[in-house]
Amino acid sequence: MSPGLSGFRSLALTLVCEPGPLLPQIEAALRTHGVPLRWAITEAACRPDGGRQLTLEAMVYQPALLV
């Protein structure tokens, strides 16, 4: 990866959703990995227990830690 792109990371994650609005749940899940720059829901499924499960693909920025 070139030095200009350090800190950028592509990721895919599965989110088991709680009842309620999805956007705050998605943003919170992505923020645990960095600053979300863009994201997409690439799969949605209903779980046997009636819950929702999403697969997300995202690009996040993880600033370098200063030591």
C-alpha positions in Angstrom: 0.0 0.0 0.0 1.4 3.4 -0.8 2.2 5.8 2.0 -0.7 8.1 0.9 -3.2 5.3 1.6 -2.0 4.3 5.0 -4.8 4.3 7.5 -7.5 3.3 5.0 -9.0 -0.2 5.5 -11.6 -2.2 3.6 -13.7 -4.5 5.8 -16.7 -6.8 5.7 -18.7 -7.5 8.8 -21.9 -9.1 9.9 -24.3 -7.2 12.1 -27.1 -8.8 14.1 -29.6 -6.0 14.5 -31.5 -5.0 17.5 -35.1 -3.8 17.2 -35.3 -0.2 16.1 -33.7 2.1 13.6 -30.8 0.6 11.6 -28.7 3.6 10.8 -27.4 4.2 14.4 -26.6 0.5 14.8 -24.7 0.4 11.5 -22.8 3.6 12.3 -21.9 2.4 15.8 -20.7 -1.0 14.5 -18.5 0.7 11.8 -17.0 3.3 14.2 -15.5 0.4 16.3 -13.2 -0.1 13.3 -12.4 3.5 12.4 -14.0 6.5 10.8 -16.6 5.2 8.2 -16.0 6.8 4.8 -18.5 4.8 2.8 -20.4 1.6 3.4 -23.1 -0.6 1.8 -25.4 -3.4 2.9 -24.5 -6.3 0.7 -26.8 -8.9 2.2 -29.8 -9.0 4.5 -31.3 -12.0 6.1 -34.0 -12.9 8.6 -32.8 -15.1 11.4 -34.7 -18.1 12.7 -35.4 -16.1 15.9 -37.1 -13.4 13.9 -34.2 -11.0 14.1 -32.4 -9.3 11.3 -28.8 -9.9 10.1 -26.9 -7.6 7.7 -23.6 -8.1 6.0 -21.8 -4.7 5.5 -18.9 -3.8 3.4 -17.1 -0.6 4.2 -14.1 1.6 3.8 -12.9 3.1 7.1 -10.1 5.4 8.0 -7.9 4.5 11.0 -5.6 7.4 11.9 -2.1 6.4 12.9 -1.6 6.5 16.7 1.0 8.9 17.9 3.6 7.4 20.2 
